[in-house]
Amino acid sequence: MSLSFLFYLSVAGVAGVISRYFLTASLDKLFLANWLGTAIINMVGSLLAGALFALAEQKNMISQENLAILLIGFCGGFTTYSAYSLQSFQLIQQGLLGQALINLIILPLAGLLYVFIGYYSVRFFL
């Protein structure tokens, strides 16, 4: 792993974060709902991740290094939901349906549970 790879990965991550911030703020104002902007960003990020993955896997139009920069960097900064969706797709594509179901059903519920635990731990102990 070269320093130039890490540099481009970082730049892509920052670009994703900045894009998410401004797009979410704009969409939330447009739709007057603070969750809808996030939902749209997550869907767009998932669409982009799928398209980038196909361009690399099926069309050989993106190198593995550039794919990592775009998926981990930009899409990772834009939304972690895109990585979650792409990994679920890959598990299904590989025939690992049990693991895909765990990833799709159990992990989001566990994540929500941990949000509650973190929230109420702070409220209770601090």
CORDA-V208435 format. One record per residue. N is the residue number from 1. SS is DSSP state (a for helix, b for strand, c for the rest). PHI is phi in degrees with one decimal (* if undefined). NEAR is the number of other ideal C-beta (glycine too) atoms within 12 Angstrom. Layout:
{{N & SS & PHI & NEAR} {N & SS & PHI & NEAR}}
This chain:
{{1 & c & * & 12} {2 & c & -91.2 & 10} {3 & a & -65.9 & 9} {4 & a & -66.6 & 13} {5 & a & -60.5 & 20} {6 & a & -63.4 & 17} {7 & a & -62.9 & 15} {8 & a & -65.8 & 24} {9 & a & -61.2 & 28} {10 & a & -66.0 & 20} {11 & a & -61.6 & 19} {12 & a & -64.3 & 29} {13 & a & -62.1 & 27} {14 & a & -63.5 & 19} {15 & a & -61.6 & 23} {16 & a & -64.6 & 34} {17 & a & -64.2 & 24} {18 & a & -63.8 & 17} {19 & a & -61.0 & 26} {20 & a & -61.4 & 32} {21 & a & -57.8 & 20} {22 & a & -71.5 & 17} {23 & a & -67.1 & 27} {24 & a & -62.9 & 29} {25 & a & -60.8 & 17} {26 & a & -66.6 & 16} {27 & a & -67.5 & 25} {28 & a & -61.4 & 21} {29 & a & -68.2 & 14} {30 & a & -63.1 & 14} {31 & a & -97.1 & 16} {32 & c & 54.2 & 10} {33 & c & -145.5 & 14} {34 & c & -77.7 & 14} {35 & c & -102.5 & 14} {36 & a & -69.7 & 19} {37 & a & -60.4 & 25} {38 & a & -63.4 & 24} {39 & a & -61.6 & 20} {40 & a & -65.9 & 24} {41 & a & -58.7 & 32} {42 & a & -63.0 & 28} {43 & a & -68.7 & 21} {44 & a & -63.3 & 27} {45 & a & -62.5 & 35} {46 & a & -66.7 & 28} {47 & a & -60.4 & 22} {48 & a & -63.4 & 31} {49 & a & -61.7 & 37} {50 & a & -62.9 & 26} {51 & a & -66.1 & 24} {52 & a & -63.4 & 34} {53 & a & -61.8 & 29} {54 & a & -65.6 & 21} {55 & a & -62.2 & 20} {56 & a & -80.4 & 23} {57 & a & -77.9 & 21} {58 & c & -92.8 & 13} {59 & c & -107.3 & 13} {60 & c & 50.9 & 12} {61 & c & -95.2 & 16} {62 & c & -132.0 & 20} {63 & c & -68.1 & 17} {64 & a & -61.8 & 18} {65 & a & -65.5 & 20} {66 & a & -68.7 & 22} {67 & a & -62.3 & 30} {68 & a & -62.1 & 25} {69 & a & -60.9 & 31} {70 & a & -73.3 & 35} {71 & a & -75.4 & 40} {72 & a & -74.7 & 30} {73 & a & -73.1 & 31} {74 & a & -65.5 & 33} {75 & a & -64.0 & 40} {76 & a & -64.6 & 31} {77 & a & -75.2 & 29} {78 & a & -69.6 & 38} {79 & c & -165.7 & 34} {80 & c & -77.5 & 27} {81 & a & -62.8 & 27} {82 & a & -65.3 & 34} {83 & a & -65.4 & 31} {84 & a & -58.7 & 25} {85 & a & -66.4 & 29} {86 & a & -65.3 & 34} {87 & a & -65.0 & 28} {88 & a & -62.5 & 28} {89 & a & -59.3 & 24} {90 & a & -63.9 & 22} {91 & a & -62.9 & 21} {92 & a & -64.5 & 18} {93 & a & -60.2 & 18} {94 & c & -85.8 & 13} {95 & c & 79.4 & 10} {96 & c & -94.0 & 17} {97 & a & -64.7 & 15} {98 & a & -60.3 & 14} {99 & a & -66.3 & 19} {100 & a & -63.8 & 23} {101 & a & -65.2 & 16} {102 & a & -60.1 & 17} {103 & a & -63.8 & 25} {104 & a & -82.2 & 21} {105 & a & -110.0 & 16} {106 & a & -74.1 & 16} {107 & a & -64.7 & 20} {108 & a & -62.8 & 20} {109 & a & -66.8 & 15} {110 & a & -64.0 & 15} {111 & a & -60.2 & 17} {112 & a & -63.5 & 14} {113 & a & -58.6 & 14} {114 & a & -69.0 & 14} {115 & a & -61.6 & 14} {116 & a & -59.9 & 15} {117 & a & -61.0 & 15} {118 & a & -62.4 & 15} {119 & a & -61.6 & 14} {120 & a & -76.2 & 13} {121 & a & -64.6 & 12} {122 & a & -64.8 & 11} {123 & a & -62.3 & 10} {124 & a & -77.2 & 10} {125 & a & -91.8 & 9} {126 & c & -111.5 & 8}}
